[in-house]
Amino acid sequence: MSGHRILVVEDTELLRRMYHDKLVADGFQVSAAADGLEALTVLRANEFDLVLLDLIMPRMGGLEVLETMNADPRLTKIPVIILTNLGEESAIQKALDLGAIDYMIKNSAKPADVSAKITLSLQHLAPKAPEPTAATPAPTPLGPSFKVLIRDREADADALVAHAGLQRRFWCPACEEELLLEMVPNPTRDGWYEAHLVCTRCGREY
């Protein structure tokens, strides 16, 4: 997800900084706003792939921001994840009715959890590859692929976790299924493989 542009809208400076720093460390381009009015100004002046939006803020709250975004054709298609607190169930439902794609409870959402949620949401929203047609047939299989279980904490496992930025080591953060290393034949080098981690339950790749 490196390079995706995220706007963090949160009135608590400490939380705003924590989310900002974690997302930047994970490769996102991040801007921040302290309330709804500032958020709308930033949104209208820049392009974003996703907004992380607090509900309760001074000057203008998250629900008003969502209503304004829905009325603006430049902003209405930007996905929004809500940040909220326990006890705000009716506000959460209103936000979802207004088009928010998901929500997180701030008391239990660590910066790493927020980053993982944004990553999974953007993966889910990414356009799917077109189905093969007669004009663009599917590529010819090069040979069998293999799914291999990695033995955690042995050999270079820790280095792989750090390099790949895995949030749950070798477990899928979406469904808690153990990840496998899928090895696909390299089309240019016989006997070599391209590899990625995959969840066999939800099919997400990491």
SULURVEN-V656033 format. One line per field, one symbol per residue. ss: DSSP state (H for helix, E for strand, L for the rest). Layout:
BEGIN
ss=???
END
This chain:
BEGIN
ss=LLLLEEEEELLLHHHHHHHHHHHHHLLLEEEEELLHHHHHHHHHHLLLLEEEEELLLLLLLHHHHHHHHHHLLLLLLLEEEEEELLLLHHHHHHHHHLLLLEEEEHHHLLHHHHHHHHHHHHHHHLLLLLLLLLLLLLLLLLLLLEEELLLLLLLLHHHHHHHHLLLLLLELLLLLLEEEEEEEELLLLLLLEEEEEEELLLLLEL
END
